[in-house]
Amino acid sequence: MTVTSKSILIIDDDQYLRELYQEILTEEGYHITTAGDGNEGLDKIKSKKFDLVLLDVMMPKLDGIGFLKEARKRNLEINAPKIILLTNLAHGPVLEEAQQYGAKDYLIKADLTPDQVVKKVKEYLQ
């Protein structure tokens, strides 16, 4: 395990994936916070700065695009400088809109193994 001071917020309504990502990234030494929807995620970034946010696109209550819009409206981007979308849809217009609101990149969840998630996170946090 590598010890790091990097902090990651995982926002995903899929409890299994949230817990899986939390476990594998904690093992790598990252400080992990989780949220089950966009509203909960906004509450978390109000009070804490994160080095990286892994943000699901499709969620009930407040989805990923809604989260991005609301974070910008509230000037919370400073607490989440790198936001990476987690999606199973490589849908161009949605991804373009997300980038307009601050998302830096996207990952296709169905294509990723746990090792690939760790590798991608390390790349984003370099």
C-alpha positions in Angstrom: 0.0 0.0 0.0 1.2 3.4 -0.9 0.4 6.2 1.6 -0.9 9.3 0.0 -2.7 12.4 1.1 -5.0 12.4 -2.0 -8.7 12.6 -1.3 -11.3 11.1 -3.6 -15.1 11.5 -3.6 -17.0 8.7 -5.3 -20.6 9.6 -6.3 -22.5 6.6 -7.6 -26.0 5.2 -6.8 -24.7 1.6 -7.4 -23.8 0.5 -3.8 -21.7 -2.4 -5.0 -19.5 -0.3 -7.3 -19.2 2.4 -4.7 -18.0 -0.1 -2.1 -15.7 -1.9 -4.6 -14.0 1.4 -5.7 -13.8 2.5 -2.1 -12.1 -0.7 -1.1 -9.6 -0.9 -3.9 -8.7 2.8 -3.7 -8.4 2.7 0.1 -5.9 -0.2 -0.3 -3.9 2.1 -2.5 -3.7 4.6 0.3 -6.3 7.2 -0.9 -8.7 8.8 1.4 -12.2 7.9 0.1 -15.5 9.5 0.8 -18.7 8.2 -0.9 -22.1 9.6 -1.8 -25.1 7.7 -3.2 -26.5 10.5 -5.4 -25.7 14.0 -6.6 -27.4 15.8 -3.7 -25.3 13.9 -1.2 -22.2 14.6 -3.3 -22.9 18.3 -3.2 -23.2 18.2 0.6 -19.8 16.5 0.8 -17.9 19.0 -1.5 -19.4 21.9 0.4 -17.3 21.1 3.4 -14.2 19.4 2.1 -11.8 19.7 -0.8 -11.2 16.6 -3.0 -8.4 16.0 -5.4 -10.6 13.9 -7.6 -14.3 13.1 -8.0 -15.6 10.0 -9.7 -19.1 10.9 -10.8 -21.8 8.6 -12.1 -23.9 10.1 -14.9 -27.1 8.2 -14.4 -28.5 8.5 -10.8 -31.9 9.2 -9.2 -32.6 12.5 -7.5 -29.7 14.5 -8.9 -27.8 13.0 -11.8 -24.2 13.7 -12.8 -25.0 16.6 -15.2 -27.2 18.1 -12.5 -24.4 17.7 -10.0 -22.0 19.5 -12.3 -24.4 22.3 -13.0 -25.3 22.8 -9.4 -21.6 22.7 -8.3 -20.8 25.4 -10.8 -23.8 27.5 -9.7 -22.6 27.3 -6.1 -19.0 27.9 -7.0 -17.9 24.6 -5.5 -15.6 23.6 -8.4 -12.7 24.8 -6.3 -13.3 21.9 -3.9 -13.4 19.4 -6.9 -10.8 20.4 -9.4 -10.8 17.1 -11.3 -14.1 15.4 -12.0 -14.2 12.2 -14.0 -17.5 10.8 -15.2 -18.4 7.1 -14.6 -20.8 5.9 -17.3 -21.9 2.9 -19.3 -23.0 5.2 -22.1 -20.5 6.8 -24.4 -23.1 9.2 -25.5 -21.5 12.2 -27.2 -23.9 15.0 -26.4 -24.1 14.1 -22.7 -20.3 13.8 -22.4 -19.9 17.2 -24.3 -22.4 18.8 -21.9 -20.6 17.4 -18.9 -17.3 18.8 -20.2 -18.8 22.2 -20.6 -19.7 22.1 -16.9 -16.3 20.9 -15.7 -15.9 17.2 -16.2 -12.3 16.4 -17.4 -12.8 13.0 -18.8 -15.0 9.9 -18.6 -14.6 6.2 -17.9 -16.9 3.4 -19.3 -17.7 1.4 -16.1 -18.5 -1.8 -18.0 -15.0 -1.8 -19.6 -13.0 -1.4 -16.4 -11.5 -4.0 -14.1 -10.6 -2.9 -10.6 -6.9 -2.7 -11.6 -7.7 -0.4 -14.5 -9.7 1.9 -12.1 -6.6 2.2 -9.9 -4.4 2.8 -12.9 -6.7 5.5 -14.2 -7.0 7.2 -10.8 -3.2 7.3 -10.5 -2.9 8.9 -13.9 -5.5 11.6 -13.1 -3.8 12.4 -9.8 -0.3 12.8 -11.2 
